[in-house]
Every structure is written in C-alpha cells, then in structure tokens.
Amino acid sequence: MPPPTAPALRGALLALLAAVLFGLSTPLVQRFGAGLGPFSTAALLNAGAAAVALLQRRGAGREAPLRRSDLPRLLAMVAAGAVIGPVALAWGLQRTSGTSASLLLTLEAVFTALLAWRWYGETLDARVKTAVALLLAGGALLALDQGRAGEVQLLGLLAVALATLAWGLDNTLSRGVAERDPAQVVLAKAALGALATGAVALLRGEPRPAGGAALALLAVGASGYGLSLRLYLLAQRQFGAARTGSVFAFAPFIGALGAFALGERGVGALTLLGGALMAAGVAVHLLERHEHAHTHEALEHEHAHTHDDGHHLHPHDPMPVGAHSHWHRHEPLTHRHPHVPDAHHTHGH
C-alpha cells in the first residue's frame, strides 16, 4: 500500500508541474504571436503539442488505447480545448497585457471544479473548498493590482475569460479519457486541432509567421500544451478533475512571473500577497488526506495499472512487472485507506 498521502501528493505534484509549463506559455505566446492571426497561432501551438505527443508514444500493452466510443468526447475536447481556447487566448493576448491575461486564467479552476462537481459528483470537502478559495482570492488580488495599474483592457480580458471557460469544459471532458494512453489522447486532440485551426487560418488569409516565430510557437506548444496536457491527464488519474483543476490554478501566478521576467512591470504589494495566497492553496492540496471505510462495487474497465495498489488483485501467470494495460474486473471490495476521486473511487459522501 502506498504511503498515506501518496495519492494526493502525486496528483498535486503532477498538476503543479502541468501548471508551471502552461503558465509560462502565456507570456511566450504573447511575445512570439505578435502580429500573427489567432488561428495561425493556435495551429502552431497544436502542431507542437502533436509533435511531442508523437515522440512520447509507448509500446503496445503499456497503456489503454483510445476507443471508437471516445470519439464524441474527443471531438468536443478538440472544439473546446484545441480550437476555442487557444484562439480566444491568442486574440485576447494581442489586446491586453500578458500579466493581466495570465492572472485571469484563474477562472479556469472555477469552471473545472463546478463542472466536475456537477457532471461527476466529485466531492468538494472543506479542504478542497479552502484551497479553491485561497487560489481565487489570490487571483482576485493579482487582477486588482493590475487593474489599479491601468493595464486591463476589457475586450482582451473577455476573450481570455472565454478561453478559461473553454478549457474548464475541456478539463472536465478529459476526465472521461484520463485512463487512456495520454500520449494518444494528446496526439489525437492536438493533430485535429492543428488541422482545424490551420484550415481556418488559410481561409481567412492570416499572415504567415516568420521562421523564428513559427519555431518558437511550436516549442511553446510542445511544452505548454502537449507535455502540460499529458501531465494534466496523469494528475486526473491520481487526483480527480476538480482537484487537478484547482492546483492547476497556480498557472496564472507562474504566467505573471514569466511576463515580469520578459519585461512587464507593475508588480505591487497586492501581487505579492496574491501569490502567497495561491501558494497556500496549492500547499493545502499537497497535504490533503481523505480516508474512510468505503465499498467498491464490481467494475470492469481497461487502463494502465500495477498490482501493488490494493485494488488490482486479479491473477496473472506469470505476474507482470510494472505498469501494463488490459481489460480486467474488480470484484466487490470493502476497505479503508487514503484516496482521492480517481477511476476507482467514485462513491458518494
């Protein structure tokens, strides 16, 4: 059995790393996407994400593959997360400061948590609510500081807010494929997104990017969208959609620091206080411990798993070493251990 805090700690750390990569991408997209159309920018970001996903494909049998039944969900993820989200962000970044846009991305956690609670019945206990409140309070202080500095432009921020809504929907939809091969999910989503946004960019006659800007946006897409999404999906396995989205709300603060490093100024006492509140919110998640006696109903599914977690008790001859994937059955089981809302713990409270 893993250490008591292992499920929450692993999930939180994966979500935090995903947030760092995505947060840093925002000011970089603003810098390298200057003068480009939003669909061209989104196409390059998606192409970079697809390329890194292709390089991360693993051997057959290690992860559960996508299935035909996943197609409707995947297409909805493409529309929300690979088209609307990056296009709205790219458009908004050309009409507001990188710091302000980064800070407003806090709204993504709100939409993700509410949709996960509504769609999947994920429990938002007092600790999670406290973490969300700290993150939102920190984001509000950061945005207030930027507003007082006179850098907020309404249309640009509204576009960024639309991006957060799209990504909140994408995050919640992705919970349904979190047990699939993450590289395959990222590759399918990013490739379809690149085709869709690239086609629209050509139809609109958007300016073609220079070689340097194109390479930079491809690199940003590989890290901030491709690798970040992979880590996000892995975090959802451990942590659930609502908690992953909440920790991911640290991305705005990372983005604000990135914008500052690239030359934007205007960081005051409220920004520092807001960052401290957001750090406290992440710490609350890192220390989460949820434990009680619970019953697992019979369940059949496929996903990557090992046989040392207390849930996968089915036999093999010989017993495989390490992670592997195949269709398997869980018999009814009642036990007590620390857990979070993953694929095996969907019980109510």
Buried (B, 14 or more C-beta within 10 A) or exposed (E): EEEEBEBBBBBBBBBBBBBBBBBBBBBBBBBBBEEBBBBBBBBBBBBBBBBBBBEBBBEEEEBBEBEEEBEEBBBBBBBBBBBBBBBBBBBBBBBBBBBBBBBBBBBBBBBBBBBBBEEBEBBBEEBBEBBBBBBBBBBBBBBBBBBEBEBBBEEBBBBBBBBBBBBBBBBBBBBBBBBBBBBBBBBBBBBBBBBBBBEBBEEEEBEEBEEEBBBBBBBBBBBBBBBBBBBBBBBBBBBBBBBBBBBBBBBBBBBBBBBBEEEBEBBBEBBEBBBBBBBBBBEBBBEBEBEEEBEBEEBEEBBBBEBEBEBBEEEEEEEEEEBBBEEBEBEEBEEEBBBBBBBBBBBEE
